[in-house]
């Protein structure tokens, strides 16, 4: 396992990490969760991602039970929660002080841990002043309830504003952002955040590296029974898959799969290795509903060397979505 610095912080996160969104559809019970988590941990994964909204808290309960039974030393792993959608009531949502604090306490209870290593604002909240978010996150840090705070799917401007407010108040700004990043979704990580990386220097814990499975090739012909897109809870993802844009992704996945096979890789390995090559990615959060999937995904670490500049060019020819960078007028 390789470990990368999380932004400008002094902490090192494993390049591959493990997320529990799949428990959203009760695909993963405590027994399987324990199996997946221990496989990841044995291979050097030190970060386990979660959120208050996954299975309405049940995902954190399952991860908490697994952590208890696995009883790893607390200083050998990191665990996160994300706050935003805690319930339907106005007091249970958003990034206001009340919800940030209560959601943190609830996550600690569900995960059965004394502190969260990483605590993310799951989405931006235009109703809450940035000062309120920054001061509350710093308050939680001072209390030892969280170690680092971050954002998820915030714009570059919002992250820069959080840092400016933190600087004014002599407080700590967000250390990491959790954006979607994969061969079909590149704009934020490769273009929008450029100045954020160059100035305040955040780390990234990227999500859906396999575009919910499209980049494994499993949807090339149909929707397999039991797969994410076949589940009722994910009918919105199925709709996306069946849209014109979704079918274009499938066509590209078929082309990418042929390219992967030419160099002795699976499409999954090619797609994950491609993410690993980006130096602004601190960790790729893996999702898996089976140990065989997780095995394959973990093996992508050994495939990175096969993604040569020539292969990257061929990938670009297929995906045709390389973000156009700002013009350098001095060049
Ligand atoms: P992926 O895009 O990698 O999708 C994972 C899913 O793809 C698996 O659950 C499985 O689904 C399928 N899959 C994975 N590996 C294989 C394989 N080798 N062969 C065949 N199928 C495979 O990641 P996720 O979308 O799960 O995202 C990863 C993590 O990121 C989440 O667990 C969560 O922690 C985080 N996340 C954060 C978000 C945010 O807003 N901050 C949003 C979404 C996720 P199946 O078996 O069901 O077909």
Boltz pocket constraint, residues with backbone or C-beta under 6 A from the ligand:
constraints:
  - pocket:
      binder: B
      contacts: [[A, 18], [A, 19], [A, 20], [A, 21], [A, 22], [A, 27], [A, 49], [A, 50], [A, 122], [A, 152], [A, 153], [A, 178], [A, 179], [A, 206], [A, 207], [A, 208], [A, 209], [A, 210], [A, 211], [A, 212], [A, 213], [A, 216], [A, 218], [A, 226], [A, 227], [A, 228], [A, 229], [A, 268], [A, 285], [A, 286], [A, 287], [A, 288], [A, 289], [A, 290], [A, 292], [A, 293], [A, 294], [A, 296], [A, 297]]
      max_distance: 6.0
